[in-house]
């Protein structure tokens, strides 16, 4: 052993280096394995809890939306009206349920029954594709109407007695104690296939006395719809997911073993501790409560199942680490032998030189090749780094210059509008002050102050909502000025109100419509502002019922808009707005004018549908292209 130590370790530099590296690698890999296993254990447990909570949130949101949908459909019972009918659905159903038996219906009652059935099929079932059955029955259960999504779908007759008995037993003293009510899981069928179904229902209240009711409205769902709600997460889930009523009744159970009985661990669910014994196993229990509709979602994660995954991953880590360690040691041995042979060559050449063999390749030549490669690589890297830095600095300067130029152009364009408008408004107030009393003048000054405050704000980008508020105030000022001889209409979709535009985009257009579209000699002057979403764009139009523009003049304006002037005292108005739109949103956006002599004018503004934040970042940010 001693001779082995002297021959292969003490007198061999590379063998000692190999031994040292092997010990270091072994200790490092062992420490890494310990750290990895420890962290993976915590991560897997945390991941199981996180996925479980995410699924509980999805299931809770899904069931919450079903209850909300029922509540909305209950409201529509009293408000829904067929264009050809005078009765609401509630009134039609009340007439049918108190009328003749189904086989003895008169023509009028049959029409009302068809009317209610269309409402059930076209309005209720279409509101949620997961609804199997929709049922309406009167309070005495002697008349009912149902609609199913499938020709061979879930049939009410399969569980009607259960529903009747459950509704009878569950009727509270105060039917308004909850927003909706729940029937926990019970048996149903689709054709010959058995199903486990549940239902959400509410009472059909008297319109004039909400404390009383005339019947029930019930929506039936397949419990599998819950599973579909979290399908993308199923492969990551561990344990059981449940939906329970606040009384502990099971609405949904992913394991299927707690159906049609009170949940046996309901008391544990209500405890504050996270670690509990469920089915004889220590488990993590997550609970989400929905106070609005009165249900609870529960996730049960047995720690044994989590530990099984941890053990498997631990084995895989150990195997992978062992293989890597073995490969590392083998590669280290091979590389050590390679360098050892090179060292022997160097020693041999040194001996040859000492013997006078000057034809031997000097040792430095052998190493010079590696040195040349290293130096050339370093030089290349340094040159490339210098080149990138130079180009990067130049690009930064170019972008900064473009940014400053465009920002200056935008603020220059913006500043052309406000003084012109302020002058016109002050002139209007001055003329009004000469002709009317202090009340109207005070109102106009108040509106002007509001408009001026909006004008002097530093923020260039605003929402469509803010721009519409500004336009409404502007038109209100003109309305007062024209003594009520101006009608104003706004028809703007709610969906576009939070998108971004630049400030005062519509002001010159409205002023043009007022200047050229208002005739105080006419009996009716109308300005209409509309806004809608068109694909990835927003289209806002300002329409007047004035005399319109002749074709020659309209063609001249269109030609100017194709080449809008950015600067110059004569570029205020439509050309100014066109220039700002193209500067911010691009050449595909802009102004389009439609007019016919004697029939008014419509000015359409098209911009991209961008959020206020995204548009502000684009205008004021760094890289805008």
RABEL-V781479 format. One record per run of one state. SS is the DSSP state (~ for helix, > for strand, _ for the rest). FROM is the first residue (numbers start at 1). LEN is the number of residues. If there is no record, write none. Layout:
SS:FROM:LEN + SS:FROM:LEN
This chain:
_:1:1 + ~:2:9 + _:11:2 + ~:13:67 + _:80:9 + ~:89:9 + _:98:4 + ~:102:3 + _:105:2 + ~:107:21 + _:128:3 + >:131:8 + _:139:5 + >:144:5 + _:149:5 + >:154:1 + _:155:1 + ~:156:3 + _:159:1 + ~:160:11 + _:171:10 + >:181:10 + _:191:2 + >:193:14 + _:207:2 + >:209:14 + _:223:1 + ~:224:6 + _:230:1 + ~:231:6 + _:237:3 + >:240:6 + _:246:3 + >:249:5 + _:254:8 + >:262:1 + _:263:3 + ~:266:4 + _:270:5 + >:275:4 + _:279:2 + >:281:10 + _:291:4 + >:295:8 + ~:303:52 + _:355:8 + ~:363:73 + _:436:2 + ~:438:18 + _:456:5 + >:461:3 + ~:464:18 + _:482:5 + >:487:6 + _:493:1 + ~:494:3 + _:497:2 + >:499:4 + _:503:4 + ~:507:11 + _:518:8 + >:526:9 + _:535:2 + >:537:8 + _:545:6 + ~:551:12 + _:563:11 + ~:574:12 + _:586:4 + >:590:6 + _:596:5 + >:601:8 + _:609:2 + >:611:1 + ~:612:9 + _:621:5
